[in-house]
Amino acid sequence: MLALLLPAMLAVHAMAKLELQVPDQPVVALHGNDVTLNCSFNQTGSFNLSDVSVFWQLTDTKRSVHGFSMERDQVIEQAEGYTNRTSLFPAELTMGNASLLLQRVVVADEGSYTCFVRVQEYNSAALLLLVAAPYSKPEVTLEPESNLRPGDELALTCVAYGGYPKANVIWQDGSGRNLTDNITTSVVANEQGLFTMTSVLTVVLEPNSSFNCRLINPLLSEERSIYVTVTGQNIAFPPVALWVTVGLAVCLLGLLIALAAVCRRKIKESCEEARREAEEAKELEEEESKTAMTPLKS
């Protein structure tokens, strides 16, 4: 029926068309929610519901989404995937409302839709449907996870789930400096077409390094972010290492004091021995001098 209806609609009164209004801007629908694709028309003069024919199809593939004529829905030729998800507003058709209600939106619904309306005359107009889904709060993991020291190369992995479309990923340090040139980002779609985004930042660790991973959904103007601080382990001593260091310092200080005392004693003994030797040499010299001065008896 619809295969015969559409050519007939296009062939009737080509020069006298209805005025159709559809959104100029893309319609954004949240994944899993319902959306109304607005299409309205102006018809001069009175008419009955039996005079109205409405046909929605995918603009690119020409596949049928929903049809209405002879006062009832025509869905025999409806494209797979739209079953039990589409409807019009029959009570409002005579008031010029040919809008389509699309329920439980999925990523595959994204695309261009054309609304055809005939009430004696006919016209058509197309609109664009975009699908969006918010991402989960990002999670950040480190590689390596432990024994981090300033100067080490560090890889931070930021992951967010269940979003659409692809988000813009921005990495910043604690001062707000953009680090995006140092990242590698990948996107994987699940069975629903929703994305898992993984972004890896590679940096050289500095003391008390801070990083901010931001994901911005371009359709929802929604931002998800996570802020992390990474501190090298050699910035602060663990308790055991601290006590070991203090103990070694005390032992070294004691050793130095003992060595100084031994050296002082040795120096003192050497000085006293030198003084005694000097005194003995002096006494010997005096005795020899006296012997030399004693006259010989004849």
JOURHU-V367746 format. One record per pair of residues at least 24 apart in sequence whose ideal C-beta (glycine too) atoms are under 8 Angstrom apart, sorted by the first residue. I is the first residue (numbers start at 1). J is the second residue. Records with the same first field share a line. If there is no record, write none. Layout:
BEGIN
I->J / J
END
This chain:
BEGIN
1->67 / 69 / 74 / 76 / 77
2->55 / 64 / 67 / 74 / 76 / 77
3->77
5->53 / 55 / 67 / 69 / 74
6->55 / 57 / 116
9->53 / 55 / 116 / 118 / 122
10->116 / 122
12->118 / 120 / 121 / 122
13->120 / 121 / 122
16->121
17->121 / 122 / 123
18->42 / 43 / 117 / 118 / 119 / 121 / 122 / 123
19->123
20->98 / 115 / 117 / 123 / 124 / 125
21->125
22->115 / 125 / 126 / 127
23->127
26->127 / 128 / 129 / 130
27->127 / 128 / 129 / 130
28->130 / 131 / 132 / 219 / 220
29->102 / 105 / 109 / 129 / 130 / 131 / 132
30->105 / 131 / 132 / 133
31->105 / 106 / 107 / 131 / 132 / 133 / 164 / 192 / 194
32->104 / 105 / 106 / 133
33->104 / 105
34->101 / 102 / 103 / 104 / 105
35->101 / 102 / 105 / 129
36->99 / 100 / 101 / 102
37->99 / 100 / 101 / 102 / 113 / 115 / 127 / 129
38->99 / 127
39->97 / 98 / 99 / 100 / 115 / 117 / 125 / 127
40->96 / 97 / 98 / 99
41->96 / 98 / 117 / 119 / 123
42->96
43->96 / 119 / 120 / 121
47->94 / 119 / 120
48->94
49->90 / 93 / 94
51->119 / 120
52->93 / 94 / 98 / 117 / 118 / 119
53->116 / 117 / 118 / 119
54->88 / 93 / 98 / 115 / 116 / 117 / 118
55->115 / 116
56->86 / 100 / 113 / 114 / 115 / 116
57->113 / 114 / 116
58->111 / 112 / 113 / 114
59->111 / 112 / 113 / 114 / 126
60->111 / 112
65->100 / 113
66->100
68->93
81->106 / 108
102->129
105->131
106->131 / 192 / 193
107->131 / 133 / 164 / 192 / 193 / 194
108->193
130->165 / 219
131->164 / 165
132->164 / 165 / 217 / 219 / 220
133->162 / 163 / 164 / 194
134->162 / 163 / 217 / 220 / 222 / 224
135->160 / 161 / 162 / 163 / 167 / 195 / 197 / 215 / 217 / 222 / 224
136->160 / 161 / 162 / 163 / 224
137->224 / 226
138->213 / 215 / 224 / 225 / 226
139->226
140->211 / 213 / 226 / 228
142->230
146->233
147->233
148->205 / 230 / 231 / 232 / 233
149->205 / 232 / 233 / 234
150->205 / 206 / 207 / 232 / 234 / 235
151->204 / 205 / 232
152->204 / 205 / 232
153->202 / 203 / 204 / 205
154->202 / 203 / 204 / 205 / 209 / 230
155->200 / 201 / 202
156->200 / 201 / 203 / 211 / 213 / 228 / 230
157->198 / 199 / 200 / 201
158->198 / 199 / 200 / 201 / 213 / 215 / 226
159->196 / 197 / 198 / 199
160->196 / 197 / 215 / 224
161->194 / 196
162->190 / 194 / 195 / 196
163->194 / 195 / 197 / 215 / 217
164->193 / 194 / 195
165->195 / 217 / 218 / 219
166->195 / 197
167->195 / 197 / 215 / 216 / 217 / 218
168->215 / 216 / 218
169->197 / 199 / 213 / 214 / 215
170->213 / 214 / 216
171->199 / 201 / 211 / 212 / 213 / 214
172->211 / 212 / 214
173->209 / 210 / 211 / 212
174->209 / 210 / 211 / 212 / 229
179->203 / 211
205->230 / 232
207->231 / 232 / 235
208->235
END
